[in-house]
Amino acid sequence: MAIHSQFNKTVSTKRLTAVVGTYKEEWADNIVSLLCAMHPVSSELTSVGGGMFATHKLYCAVDADVQIGDRVYSNAEPYTVIGVDEYNFGRCAGNQHLRVMLKKGI
């Protein structure tokens, strides 16, 4: 069974982009509708970057434009991307995907 058949959620992403003519950055829409699967890593909080956060894994298409530092929004709740890994199990394209590590909150 291909992993994309498990994608049952749609999220959006935002990325910091430069404001032309200034040194400022602002959050701008990156992906409006990303089909994925998203699951909590554990029911316990995890230490990430000096703080305690709930962590989640998000699985999506291998060609999705997701980078560390992006924000993912699911049901208006923000998550921050803290890791992105590309997986290719075997030669079947249906097994290729991105595994994205998220921390809940900003």
N, C-alpha and C positions, 0 to 999 in steps of 0.2 A: 504494500500500500504506500503510495507516494505521500510525503509529509504535507504537501499543500492541501490534501483532502482533510487535514485536521485544522486548517485555518478557519476559525469560526468567529473572529472578532475583527472589527475595523477600527483603526486608530488614526490619529493625525500626528504630524511632527512639525516642530518649529526649529529654526536654526538662527543663531546670532549672525546678523549681516551688518556690514558697514553702512553708515548713513553718509551719503555723498556730500563732500565738502566739509566734513567735520571729523573729529576723532571718536565719535560716538558709535555705538552699535545698538541694534534693536532686534527683538525677536520677530522673525518673518516666517510665514507659512513655507514649509518645505514640501511635505507630502500631505495632501488633503485627505486621502482615503487609502490607507495601507491595510490590506488583508493579512491577518496574522493569527497566531495562537499565543496566548499570554498566560503564564502561570506563576504563582508565588514560589520562591525557592524554598522557603520554610515559614512556619508560623511564628518563628522567633525573629527578633531584630538582629541585624548584622552590623558590625563595625565597618564603616566605609569612610575613608578620608577624615578620621577623627570624630565622626558622629555615628549615631545609631539610627539605622534605617531599615525599613522593610525592603527586601530585594525580590525582584521578579525576573523571569526569563521570557523573552519574546522571540518567537520564531516567525520568519517571513521569507519572502522570495530572495534568492541569492543576489539579484540585481537591484535590490532596494537601496536607495541613497540614504543610508543611516550612518551617522558618525558619532564618535564619543563627544559628549557635550550637548548633543541635540536634546530637545525636550519631546517627550511622547505624551499625548493626551488621550486618555481612555475615559469615556463618560465624564469629561471635563476635569478629571483628576490628573495632575501633572506627575510625570516620572522623568528622571534624568538618565540619559544613556551613559553608562560607566564602562562598557566593554562591548566589542563587536568581533565575532569570530565567523569565518566562512567555513561551512562544512560541505564536503563532497564525498559521500559514502558510495563508492562504486562508480560505475560508468553511467548509471541511470540518472537522467536529468531530474527525475522526480525525487531524488534523494538529496539534491543540492538545496541548501538554505543558509540563511544567516541566523546565528544565535546571538541575541542582543541581551546584555545584562543591564538591568534597570534598578535604580533606587527610587523609592516612592517619596515624593515631595521634592522641593526645590532647594 
